[in-house]
Amino acid sequence: MGLTTAYRLSKQGHQVTVFESAPQLGGLATHHDYGPFVWDRFYHVILPSDQHLIGLLREIGLGEQLRWQKTLTGFYANRKYYSVSNTIEFLRFPALNLLDKVRLAFTLLYGSRINNWRKLEQIPVEDWLVRLSGRSTYEKFWEPLLRAKLGEYYQRVSAVFIWSYIKRLFSARDSSLSKEQLGYVQGGYKTVFERLATLIHQANGNIRTGVTVEYIGPAPNGGLLIEHSGTKEHFDKVFFTGPVNILQRVAARELFHLSKQDNPIDYLGVICMVLITRKPLVPFYIVNIADQQIPFTGVIGMSNIVALEETAGFHITYLPKYIPSDDPLLQQPNEEIKRQFASGIRSMFPDLKEEDVLSVHINRATKVQPMQVLNYSQIVPQVTAANKDFFVLNTSQFLRDNSNNNAVVRHVTEFFEHGFL
C-alpha cells in the first residue's frame, strides 16, 4: 500500500520519501532468500479478476511478465487426498452425499452473485453457511476449514468473511467450473517492488529501509515533522499506511480523530513453514485440510503454478497456520514450530524422506488482516484526518475485502480518484 501510494504521488509530479521499518520492501508481500533462489516469503497468486492489480502491473511495464497456469484443488480428509478440481471430481467427492454437494454448489454460486454485503455482516458465518449448505455440509466441509483458517475465532466472524473469499476465488474458474487459472509475475513480488522502487527513484523520490518512524507531528509553519533515528525532517504532506495501533503510537493526537477507541481491532496472524524439496509433495496448488489433528492450515503447492526455472529446479511448498495476533505460538523459536509441524508432515507426506528436503524455513507475521467480526463496519475505528496535510490508508478500512494485493491497489486507486489534493 505504501509503495503504490508513493508511486501514484510521484507519477503526479510530487517528490516522495518512503520510510520502511523493515530491512526490505514489500511488507506481507516481501521476498525471502531460500538459498538457491529468492521467492515470496508468503504465498501469493493473481486471479484473472484482480483487474486493479493487473492494471498496475501493466502500467509499470510488467504485463508481459505475467504468467498463467491451470491448477488443481485438493481436499484432505480421513488421511486421504481428494481432487475437487472439476465438476466430475466434485460430484465424486466421498465426504459429502449428493444432497450435500448440491447445497454446497448452491452456496458457492449464490455467494458469488451477492453484491450487497451489508446484510451479511449482521449474520454469524456459521448461521449463514448452515442455512445455505445444511448442517451436514457445514460440519463436514465448512467448519473444518473455518477452524483451520481462524481457530476458535471462527465463531466470532460474520458471513462477510467467507463471502469475500467465495466472491474472489470463484472468479478464478471459468463458467463450467472445470478450469482454474492462477497467475504470478516472473521473479515473484520482488520484481514488482523493484520496479516500483525504480520508478519512484526516477521521479527523484527517496526510499529508506530499516528506518522506524518514531513520531509524526505538525510543524510550526505548516506541513508535518517526522522524527526517526534521532533526527527530524519536514514534509508538506504525510501518508500513513500502517496499522491503527501504530498510528496511535506515533502520530500526534491533533492529526487525526479516531472513533470507537474502546473497540480495538483483532488481527489474524500467521506462521508459515516453507519446505524446499527435490520432488513435489502434492499435485495441487492448494489442499484444504479437514483434519483437526494436522497442526497447519493447508498445503500450498506453489511449484504447481510457478515454473521450476524460477526456483532453481526445486519445489516450494507453504504450510501456513493462522492464529490470533497475540497467540504465544508466534513468539516460539523456529525449532519449536518445526517440532509441532512435524507430526502433520509425517501424516500427510509419509513418503517424504529426509534427503528429499533441501531446507526448511519459518516465516511469520502478526498482523495479516483484521478480523471481520459481526457488524465490523459499525465498530471498526474510523480514522478522520484533522490536519489537511495528513492522510491515512490501511487495511482496517477494508470492510468488504480480505487483505489481498488487488484490494490494496483498488483501495489506493479509489483514494486518488476522490481527488485528495
C-alpha positions as CSV (number, residue, x, y, z in Angstrom):
1,M,0.0,0.0,0.0
2,G,2.8,2.4,0.9
3,L,4.7,1.8,-2.4
4,T,1.6,2.0,-4.6
5,T,0.7,5.3,-2.9
6,A,4.2,6.6,-3.3
7,Y,4.2,5.6,-7.0
8,R,0.9,7.3,-7.6
9,L,2.2,10.5,-5.9
10,S,5.5,10.5,-7.8
11,K,3.6,10.0,-11.1
12,Q,1.6,13.2,-10.3
13,G,4.9,15.1,-10.0
14,H,5.4,15.0,-6.2
15,Q,8.7,14.3,-4.7
16,V,8.2,11.5,-2.2
17,T,10.2,9.8,0.6
18,V,9.2,6.3,1.7
19,F,10.0,5.2,5.2
20,E,10.0,1.4,5.7
21,S,11.0,0.0,9.1
22,A,11.8,-3.5,7.7
23,P,15.2,-4.1,6.0
24,Q,13.5,-4.8,2.7
25,L,10.4,-3.5,0.8
26,G,7.1,-5.3,0.4
27,G,5.5,-5.9,3.8
28,L,3.5,-9.1,3.8
29,A,4.3,-9.5,0.1
30,T,8.1,-9.2,0.5
31,H,10.6,-11.8,-0.6
32,H,12.8,-14.4,1.2
33,D,16.2,-15.9,0.3
34,Y,15.7,-19.6,0.2
35,G,19.3,-20.3,-0.8
36,P,19.4,-21.4,-4.4
37,F,16.7,-18.9,-5.3
38,V,14.6,-15.9,-4.0
39,W,10.8,-16.0,-3.9
40,D,7.9,-14.6,-1.9
41,R,8.0,-15.0,1.9
42,F,4.3,-15.9,2.0
43,Y,2.2,-17.4,-0.8
44,H,0.6,-15.1,-3.3
45,V,-1.3,-15.7,-6.5
46,I,-3.0,-13.4,-9.0
47,L,-6.6,-14.1,-10.1
48,P,-7.9,-13.2,-13.5
49,S,-10.5,-11.0,-11.7
50,D,-7.7,-9.0,-10.0
51,Q,-8.1,-6.2,-12.5
52,H,-6.8,-3.4,-10.3
53,L,-3.6,-5.3,-9.6
54,I,-3.2,-6.5,-13.2
55,G,-3.8,-2.9,-14.3
56,L,-1.0,-1.7,-12.1
57,L,1.4,-4.4,-13.3
58,R,0.7,-3.4,-16.9
59,E,1.1,0.3,-16.1
60,I,4.6,-0.2,-14.6
61,G,5.7,-2.4,-17.5
62,L,5.3,-5.9,-16.1
63,G,2.3,-7.0,-18.1
64,E,4.5,-9.2,-20.3
65,Q,5.9,-10.9,-17.2
66,L,2.5,-12.2,-16.1
67,R,2.3,-16.0,-16.3
68,W,-0.9,-18.0,-16.0
69,Q,-1.3,-21.7,-15.1
70,K,-4.2,-24.1,-14.8
71,T,-4.3,-25.5,-11.3
72,L,-5.9,-28.3,-9.2
73,T,-7.6,-28.0,-5.9
74,G,-7.3,-30.8,-3.3
75,F,-9.1,-31.7,-0.1
76,Y,-7.5,-33.8,2.7
77,A,-9.9,-35.8,4.9
78,N,-9.7,-39.2,6.7
79,R,-5.9,-39.3,5.9
80,K,-6.6,-39.3,2.1
81,Y,-6.3,-36.7,-0.7
82,Y,-9.2,-35.9,-2.9
83,S,-9.1,-33.8,-6.0
84,V,-12.1,-31.4,-6.4
85,S,-10.8,-29.5,-9.4
86,N,-13.7,-30.0,-11.8
87,T,-17.4,-30.8,-11.8
88,I,-16.9,-34.6,-12.1
89,E,-14.4,-34.8,-9.3
90,F,-16.6,-32.6,-7.2
91,L,-19.6,-35.0,-7.7
92,R,-17.4,-38.0,-6.8
93,F,-16.1,-36.4,-3.5
94,P,-17.0,-39.1,-1.0
95,A,-17.1,-36.9,2.2
96,L,-20.4,-35.4,1.0
97,N,-23.6,-37.1,-0.2
98,L,-25.3,-35.9,-3.4
99,L,-27.6,-33.5,-1.5
100,D,-24.7,-32.1,0.4
101,K,-22.9,-31.4,-2.8
102,V,-25.9,-29.8,-4.4
103,R,-26.3,-27.4,-1.4
104,L,-22.5,-26.7,-1.4
105,A,-22.6,-25.8,-5.1
106,F,-25.6,-23.6,-4.5
107,T,-23.8,-21.8,-1.7
108,L,-20.8,-21.1,-3.9
109,L,-22.9,-19.9,-6.8
110,Y,-25.3,-17.9,-4.6
111,G,-22.4,-16.3,-2.6
112,S,-20.5,-15.4,-5.8
113,R,-23.6,-13.4,-7.0
114,I,-24.2,-11.4,-3.8
115,N,-23.2,-7.8,-4.1
116,N,-24.8,-6.2,-1.1
117,W,-22.5,-7.4,1.8
118,R,-24.0,-5.1,4.4
119,K,-26.7,-7.6,5.5
120,L,-24.1,-10.3,5.7
121,E,-22.0,-8.6,8.4
122,Q,-25.0,-9.0,10.7
123,I,-25.1,-12.8,10.3
124,P,-22.6,-15.2,12.0
125,V,-20.7,-17.1,9.4
126,E,-21.9,-20.4,10.9
127,D,-25.6,-19.4,10.7
128,W,-25.3,-18.3,7.1
129,L,-23.5,-21.4,5.9
130,V,-25.8,-23.8,7.7
131,R,-28.8,-22.1,6.3
132,L,-27.5,-22.3,2.7
133,S,-25.5,-25.6,2.8
134,G,-27.2,-27.5,5.5
135,R,-25.9,-28.8,8.8
136,S,-24.2,-31.9,7.3
137,T,-22.3,-29.9,4.7
138,Y,-21.3,-27.3,7.2
139,E,-19.9,-29.8,9.7
140,K,-18.1,-31.9,7.0
141,F,-16.8,-29.2,4.8
142,W,-17.1,-25.6,6.1
143,E,-16.5,-25.9,9.8
144,P,-13.1,-27.7,9.5
145,L,-12.0,-25.1,7.0
146,L,-13.1,-22.2,9.2
147,R,-11.3,-23.7,12.2
148,A,-8.2,-24.2,10.2
149,K,-8.3,-20.6,8.9
150,L,-9.4,-18.8,12.1
151,G,-9.0,-21.2,15.0
152,E,-11.7,-20.6,17.7
153,Y,-12.2,-17.1,16.2
154,Y,-14.4,-18.6,13.5
155,Q,-17.4,-18.3,15.8
156,R,-17.0,-14.5,16.0
157,V,-16.7,-13.6,12.4
158,S,-19.6,-12.6,10.2
159,A,-20.7,-14.1,6.9
160,V,-18.7,-11.3,5.1
161,F,-15.5,-13.3,5.9
162,I,-16.4,-16.3,3.8
163,W,-18.4,-14.4,1.2
164,S,-15.4,-12.3,0.3
165,Y,-13.4,-15.4,-0.3
166,I,-16.1,-17.0,-2.4
167,K,-16.5,-13.8,-4.4
168,R,-12.9,-13.6,-5.2
169,L,-11.9,-17.2,-5.7
170,F,-15.0,-18.2,-7.6
171,S,-13.8,-15.8,-10.4
172,A,-10.6,-17.8,-10.8
173,R,-12.7,-20.5,-12.6
174,D,-14.4,-20.4,-15.9
175,S,-18.2,-20.7,-16.2
176,S,-18.2,-24.5,-16.3
177,L,-16.2,-24.7,-13.0
178,S,-13.8,-27.1,-14.9
179,K,-10.7,-24.9,-15.1
180,E,-8.9,-22.8,-12.7
181,Q,-6.4,-20.1,-13.8
182,L,-4.0,-18.6,-11.3
183,G,-1.0,-16.3,-12.1
184,Y,2.2,-14.8,-10.9
185,V,4.8,-12.3,-12.1
186,Q,8.1,-13.7,-13.2
187,G,10.6,-13.2,-10.3
188,G,7.8,-13.0,-7.8
189,Y,6.8,-9.9,-5.9
190,K,10.4,-8.9,-5.6
191,T,10.2,-8.0,-9.3
192,V,7.2,-5.8,-8.6
193,F,8.7,-3.9,-5.7
194,E,12.0,-3.4,-7.5
195,R,10.1,-1.9,-10.5
196,L,8.0,0.4,-8.2
197,A,11.2,1.5,-6.4
198,T,13.0,2.2,-9.7
199,L,10.1,4.3,-10.9
200,I,10.0,6.2,-7.6
201,H,13.7,6.9,-7.8
202,Q,13.4,8.0,-11.4
203,A,10.9,10.6,-10.3
204,N,13.5,11.9,-7.8
205,G,11.9,10.0,-4.9
206,N,13.7,8.5,-2.0
207,I,13.2,5.1,-0.3
208,R,14.7,4.4,3.1
209,T,14.5,0.9,4.5
210,G,15.4,-0.1,8.1
211,V,14.1,3.3,9.4
212,T,11.5,3.3,12.1
213,V,9.3,6.4,12.3
214,E,9.0,7.4,16.0
215,Y,6.8,10.5,15.8
216,I,4.7,12.5,13.4
217,G,3.5,15.9,14.4
218,P,2.6,19.3,13.0
219,A,5.4,21.7,12.0
220,P,5.2,25.3,13.4
221,N,5.0,26.9,10.0
222,G,2.8,24.3,8.2
223,G,3.4,20.8,7.0
224,L,4.5,18.0,9.2
225,L,7.6,16.8,11.0
226,I,8.7,13.2,11.1
227,E,11.1,12.0,13.8
228,H,13.3,9.0,13.3
229,S,16.8,7.9,14.3
230,G,17.2,11.0,16.5
231,T,16.5,13.4,13.6
232,K,13.5,15.5,12.4
233,E,12.5,16.0,8.8
234,H,9.9,18.4,7.4
235,F,7.4,17.3,4.8
236,D,4.5,19.1,3.1
237,K,2.2,16.1,3.5
238,V,2.4,12.7,5.1
239,F,0.6,9.5,4.1
240,F,0.4,6.8,6.8
241,T,-0.2,3.2,5.7
242,G,0.5,1.2,8.9
243,P,-2.0,-0.4,11.3
244,V,-4.2,1.7,13.6
245,N,-2.3,0.7,16.8
246,I,0.9,2.0,15.3
247,L,-0.9,5.2,14.2
248,Q,-2.0,5.8,17.7
249,R,1.6,5.3,19.0
250,V,3.5,7.6,16.6
251,A,1.1,10.3,15.3
252,A,0.3,13.4,17.3
253,R,-3.3,13.3,18.6
254,E,-4.2,16.6,16.8
255,L,-3.5,15.0,13.4
256,F,-6.5,12.6,13.4
257,H,-9.7,11.7,15.1
258,L,-10.3,8.0,15.9
259,S,-13.8,6.9,16.7
260,K,-14.8,3.9,18.8
261,Q,-11.4,3.7,20.5
262,D,-12.9,1.2,23.0
263,N,-13.2,-1.4,20.3
264,P,-9.6,-2.4,19.4
265,I,-9.2,-4.3,16.1
266,D,-8.4,-8.0,16.4
267,Y,-5.9,-9.1,13.8
268,L,-5.1,-12.5,12.4
269,G,-1.5,-13.6,12.4
270,V,0.2,-16.4,10.6
271,I,3.1,-18.8,11.0
272,C,4.2,-20.2,7.6
273,M,6.6,-23.1,7.3
274,V,8.2,-23.3,3.8
275,L,9.6,-26.6,2.6
276,I,12.2,-26.6,-0.3
277,T,12.2,-30.1,-1.7
278,R,13.7,-32.1,-4.6
279,K,10.3,-33.5,-5.5
280,P,6.7,-32.3,-5.4
281,L,4.7,-33.0,-2.3
282,V,1.2,-32.7,-3.9
283,P,-0.2,-32.2,-7.4
284,F,-2.5,-29.4,-6.2
285,Y,-2.0,-25.7,-5.8
286,I,-4.0,-25.7,-2.6
287,V,-5.0,-28.6,-0.3
288,N,-7.8,-27.7,2.1
289,I,-7.4,-29.7,5.3
290,A,-10.5,-31.1,7.1
291,D,-8.5,-32.8,9.9
292,Q,-8.1,-31.0,13.2
293,Q,-5.1,-33.2,14.1
294,I,-3.0,-31.5,11.4
295,P,-1.2,-28.6,13.0
296,F,-1.2,-26.3,10.0
297,T,-4.0,-24.7,8.0
298,G,-3.4,-26.1,4.5
299,V,-0.8,-27.1,1.9
300,I,0.1,-24.6,-0.8
301,G,2.0,-26.3,-3.7
302,M,3.4,-23.2,-5.2
303,S,5.5,-25.1,-7.7
304,N,2.3,-26.3,-9.4
305,I,1.9,-22.7,-10.6
306,V,5.4,-21.3,-10.6
307,A,7.8,-22.7,-13.2
308,L,10.7,-24.7,-11.8
309,E,13.1,-22.3,-13.6
310,E,12.1,-19.7,-11.1
311,T,13.1,-21.9,-8.1
312,A,16.3,-23.4,-9.5
313,G,14.6,-26.7,-10.2
314,F,13.4,-27.2,-6.6
315,H,9.8,-27.4,-5.4
316,I,8.5,-24.8,-2.9
317,T,5.5,-25.7,-0.6
318,Y,4.0,-23.4,2.0
319,L,2.4,-24.8,5.2
320,P,0.5,-21.9,6.9
321,K,-1.1,-21.8,10.3
322,Y,-3.4,-18.9,11.0
323,I,-3.7,-17.8,14.6
324,P,-4.7,-14.7,16.6
325,S,-2.0,-12.0,16.5
326,D,-1.5,-12.3,20.3
327,D,-1.1,-16.1,20.2
328,P,2.1,-17.1,22.1
329,L,3.0,-19.5,19.3
330,L,4.1,-16.5,17.2
331,Q,6.8,-15.9,19.8
332,Q,8.1,-19.5,19.8
333,P,11.5,-20.3,18.4
334,N,11.7,-21.8,14.9
335,E,12.8,-25.2,16.2
336,E,9.6,-25.4,18.4
337,I,7.5,-24.6,15.3
338,K,9.2,-27.3,13.3
339,R,8.6,-29.8,16.1
340,Q,4.9,-29.0,16.3
341,F,4.5,-29.2,12.5
342,A,6.5,-32.5,12.2
343,S,3.6,-34.8,13.1
344,G,1.4,-33.2,10.4
345,I,4.2,-33.5,7.8
346,R,4.7,-37.2,8.6
347,S,1.0,-37.8,8.4
348,M,0.3,-36.0,5.1
349,F,3.6,-36.9,3.4
350,P,4.6,-40.4,4.6
351,D,6.9,-40.9,1.5
352,L,8.9,-37.7,2.1
353,K,12.4,-38.7,3.1
354,E,15.0,-36.5,4.9
355,E,17.2,-36.4,1.8
356,D,14.3,-35.1,-0.3
357,V,14.3,-31.9,1.8
358,L,16.8,-29.2,0.9
359,S,15.8,-26.7,3.5
360,V,13.0,-25.7,5.9
361,H,12.1,-22.0,6.6
362,I,9.8,-20.4,9.2
363,N,8.2,-17.1,8.3
364,R,5.7,-15.3,10.5
365,A,3.6,-12.2,10.6
366,T,1.5,-10.8,13.5
367,K,-1.0,-8.7,11.5
368,V,-2.1,-10.4,8.3
369,Q,-5.6,-9.0,8.3
370,P,-8.3,-7.5,10.6
371,M,-10.9,-9.9,11.9
372,Q,-14.3,-9.2,10.3
373,V,-16.4,-9.7,13.4
374,L,-20.2,-9.1,13.4
375,N,-21.1,-5.6,12.4
376,Y,-17.5,-4.8,11.7
377,S,-18.2,-1.7,9.6
378,Q,-20.1,-0.2,12.6
379,I,-17.4,-0.9,15.3
380,V,-14.2,-0.6,13.4
381,P,-12.4,2.6,14.4
382,Q,-12.9,5.3,11.8
383,V,-9.9,7.5,11.1
384,T,-10.7,11.0,10.2
385,A,-7.9,13.4,9.3
386,A,-7.8,16.5,11.5
387,N,-5.0,18.1,9.6
388,K,-5.2,18.9,5.9
389,D,-1.7,17.5,5.3
390,F,-2.2,14.1,7.0
391,F,-3.7,11.1,5.3
392,V,-4.3,7.5,6.5
393,L,-4.7,4.4,4.3
394,N,-4.7,0.9,5.9
395,T,-6.3,-2.5,5.8
396,S,-8.6,-1.7,8.7
397,Q,-10.6,0.3,6.2
398,F,-11.4,-2.9,4.2
399,L,-15.0,-3.5,5.0
400,R,-15.9,-6.0,2.3
401,D,-12.5,-7.4,1.3
402,N,-9.9,-9.7,2.7
403,S,-6.4,-8.3,2.7
404,N,-5.1,-9.3,-0.7
405,N,-3.0,-7.3,-3.1
406,N,-5.8,-6.5,-5.5
407,A,-7.8,-5.0,-2.7
408,V,-4.8,-2.9,-1.7
409,V,-4.3,-1.5,-5.2
410,R,-8.0,-0.8,-5.6
411,H,-8.1,1.0,-2.2
412,V,-5.3,3.3,-3.2
413,T,-6.7,3.9,-6.7
414,E,-10.1,4.8,-5.2
415,F,-8.4,7.2,-2.8
416,F,-6.7,9.1,-5.6
417,E,-9.8,9.1,-7.7
418,H,-11.5,11.1,-4.9
419,G,-9.0,13.9,-5.5
420,F,-7.4,14.4,-2.1
421,L,-5.2,17.2,-3.3
